[in-house]
């Protein structure tokens, strides 16, 4: 395929768009090596300068990345997440055409701290469920989530929890509870040794810390959660409508 020399669009930009389209169509998959500079020159009938400019721009835009002495590869695309959505991880991921999966890291009963007592309106001697899960998309780790539920309201909840089972579905099916709204805050933190090992990233990599408090239709707190997401894996979006 030859590029259009007579076009007002620079050749390097034309080549950039072709490579992007090839990635989006699945011709080049995440982690796959791009053809060499000479191969691209021959395929598209352009100079090495044109190829280098196109590839360098795509590296700067994080669409491609280079490995010293090995070549240029396709980066993992960021996953978009609507920050104000209240749906479950499983439902949102499935609706986006991807495959969700969960792994239970911890599932234990413990005593609540002062903040949980206040939110759940329980006493210090009551129990809460601490549920720590690794949420993955298409088999790749995406979120480390730690959630808390009041056992006085959800007795035996820990026995219903399992891998690849939506907690929101459990709440609907066993306790007739629907999530009606959620309050969220977003902070930035750095990965520790455990998190870096799970996400296979450098120590002290930038992480998003998403804190959520979920409410039912009676405006009572159902659960609170802290979700850690590697910064390079996600883009948060906001949708604002004109209500005038």
C-alpha positions in Angstrom: 0.0 0.0 0.0 1.5 3.3 -1.1 0.8 6.6 0.7 -0.5 9.7 -1.1 2.4 12.0 -1.9 0.0 14.6 -3.5 -2.1 14.8 -0.3 -1.9 17.9 2.0 -1.6 15.5 4.9 2.1 14.8 5.7 3.3 11.3 4.8 4.4 10.6 8.4 0.9 11.5 9.6 -0.7 9.2 7.0 1.5 6.4 8.2 0.6 7.0 11.8 -3.1 6.7 11.0 -2.5 3.5 9.1 -0.6 1.9 12.0 -3.3 3.1 14.5 -6.0 1.6 12.3 -4.1 -1.7 12.1 -3.8 -1.8 15.9 -7.5 -1.0 16.4 -8.5 -3.6 13.8 -6.5 -6.3 15.6 -3.9 -6.7 12.9 -1.2 -5.8 15.5 -2.1 -7.0 19.0 -1.0 -5.8 22.4 2.6 -6.8 22.9 3.2 -7.7 19.3 6.3 -6.4 17.5 5.9 -3.9 14.7 7.7 -4.5 11.4 11.2 -3.1 11.2 11.9 0.4 9.8 13.1 -1.1 6.5 10.1 -3.3 6.2 7.8 -0.4 6.8 9.7 1.7 4.2 9.3 -1.0 1.6 5.7 -1.7 2.4 4.5 1.9 2.2 7.1 3.3 -0.2 8.4 6.0 2.1 11.8 7.0 3.5 13.3 6.0 6.8 12.9 9.6 8.1 9.1 9.3 7.5 8.9 6.0 9.3 11.0 7.2 12.2 8.9 10.3 12.6 5.6 8.3 12.6 6.9 5.7 15.0 8.5 8.2 17.3 5.2 10.1 17.5 3.3 6.9 18.4 5.9 6.1 21.1 5.5 9.6 22.6 1.7 9.0 22.5 2.2 5.7 24.4 0.6 3.7 21.6 3.9 2.0 20.9 6.9 1.3 23.1 10.5 0.4 22.3 12.7 -2.4 23.8 16.4 -1.7 23.6 17.9 -3.9 21.0 14.7 -5.8 20.2 12.4 -3.4 18.3 9.1 -1.6 18.7 6.0 -3.1 20.2 2.3 -2.3 20.6 1.4 -0.9 24.0 -1.5 -2.1 26.1 -4.4 0.2 25.5 -5.9 2.0 28.5 -9.3 0.9 29.7 -11.9 3.7 30.0 -14.0 3.8 33.2 -16.9 6.1 33.8 -16.2 7.4 37.3 -19.8 8.2 38.2 -21.2 4.8 37.2 -22.7 2.6 40.0 -22.7 -0.8 38.2 -20.8 -3.8 39.3 -17.3 -4.6 37.9 -18.7 -7.7 36.2 -21.6 -5.9 34.5 -19.5 -2.9 33.4 -16.7 -5.1 32.0 -19.1 -7.5 30.2 -21.0 -4.6 28.6 -17.7 -3.3 27.2 -17.2 -6.6 25.4 -14.4 -7.8 27.7 -14.2 -10.8 30.0 -14.2 -10.2 33.8 -12.7 -12.5 36.4 -12.1 -12.3 40.1 -9.7 -14.0 42.5 -10.3 -14.0 46.3 -7.2 -12.8 48.1 -8.8 -12.5 51.6 -12.3 -13.3 53.0 -12.4 -12.8 56.7 -14.5 -11.5 59.6 -13.0 -8.8 61.7 -13.9 -6.0 64.1 -14.8 -2.6 62.6 -12.8 0.6 63.1 -14.5 3.9 64.1 -15.2 5.0 60.6 -16.9 1.7 59.7 -18.9 1.8 62.9 -20.2 5.3 62.0 -21.0 4.4 58.4 -22.7 1.1 59.1 -24.3 2.4 62.4 -22.9 -0.6 64.3 -21.0 -1.1 67.6 -17.3 -1.8 68.0 -18.1 -5.4 69.2 -20.0 -6.1 66.0 -18.4 -7.8 63.0 -17.7 -6.8 59.4 -16.6 -8.8 56.4 -13.3 -7.7 54.9 -13.2 -9.0 51.3 -10.0 -8.4 49.3 -10.2 -9.4 45.6 -8.1 -9.2 42.5 -10.3 -8.1 39.6 -9.0 -8.9 36.1 -10.0 -8.1 32.6 -9.3 -10.6 29.8 -7.1 -12.4 32.3 -4.9 -9.4 33.2 -4.9 -7.9 36.7 -6.8 -4.6 36.7 -8.0 -3.8 40.3 -7.0 -4.8 43.8 -10.2 -4.1 45.7 -10.8 -4.3 49.5 -14.4 -4.0 50.6 -16.2 -4.0 53.9 -19.8 -5.3 54.7 -21.7 -5.3 58.0 -22.3 -8.9 59.1 -25.3 -7.9 61.2 -27.1 -6.9 58.0 -25.6 -9.6 55.8 -25.3 -12.8 57.9 -23.2 -15.6 56.3 -22.2 -13.3 53.4 -18.7 -14.8 53.6 -20.0 -18.2 52.7 -21.6 -17.0 49.5 -18.5 -15.2 48.2 -16.6 -17.0 45.5 -14.3 -16.4 42.6 -16.0 -15.1 39.5 -19.2 -14.4 41.4 -20.5 -10.8 41.4 -21.0 -9.5 45.0 -23.8 -7.2 43.8 -25.6 -10.3 42.4 -25.2 -12.0 45.8 -26.7 -8.9 47.5 -29.6 -9.0 45.1 -30.3 -12.7 45.2 -29.7 -13.4 48.9 -30.5 -10.2 50.6 -32.9 -8.3 48.2 -30.5 -5.3 48.2 -30.0 -3.1 45.2 -27.2 -0.4 45.0 -28.9 2.9 44.3 -26.1 5.4 44.4 -22.4 5.6 45.2 -20.1 8.3 46.5 -16.5 8.2 45.2 -13.3 10.0 45.8 -10.1 9.6 43.6 -6.6 9.9 45.0 -3.1 9.1 43.7 -0.7 6.8 45.6 2.4 4.7 44.9 2.6 0.9 44.6 4.1 -1.1 47.3 6.0 -4.4 47.0 2.8 -6.6 46.9 1.0 -4.4 44.5 4.0 -4.1 42.2 4.3 -7.9 42.1 0.6 -8.4 41.2 0.6 -5.7 38.5 4.1 -6.6 37.3 5.2 -3.0 37.5 8.1 -1.1 39.1 8.0 -0.3 42.8 6.4 3.1 43.5 4.5 3.1 40.2 1.6 5.6 40.1 -1.6 4.1 41.3 -5.2 5.4 41.5 -6.9 4.9 44.8 -10.7 4.9 44.3 -12.7 5.0 47.5 -16.4 4.2 47.2 -19.3 4.2 49.6 -22.4 2.5 48.2 -26.0 3.1 49.3 -29.2 1.1 48.9 -32.6 2.5 47.9 -33.2 3.5 51.6 -30.0 5.6 51.6 -28.3 3.2 54.0 -24.7 2.3 53.5 -24.3 -1.2 52.0 -20.5 -1.4 51.7 -17.3 0.7 51.4 -14.4 -0.2 49.2 -10.9 0.9 48.3 -9.8 0.0 44.8 -6.2 0.3 43.6 -5.6 0.6 39.8 -2.3 1.0 38.0 -2.3 4.5 36.5 -1.1 3.2 33.1 -4.1 0.9 32.7 -7.0 3.2 33.0 -8.5 6.5 31.9 -11.4 7.8 34.0 -14.1 9.7 32.2 -16.9 12.0 33.3 -20.3 12.5 31.6 -22.0 15.8 32.4 -25.5 16.6 31.0 -27.1 19.9 30.7 -30.2 19.8 32.9 -31.5 23.2 32.2 
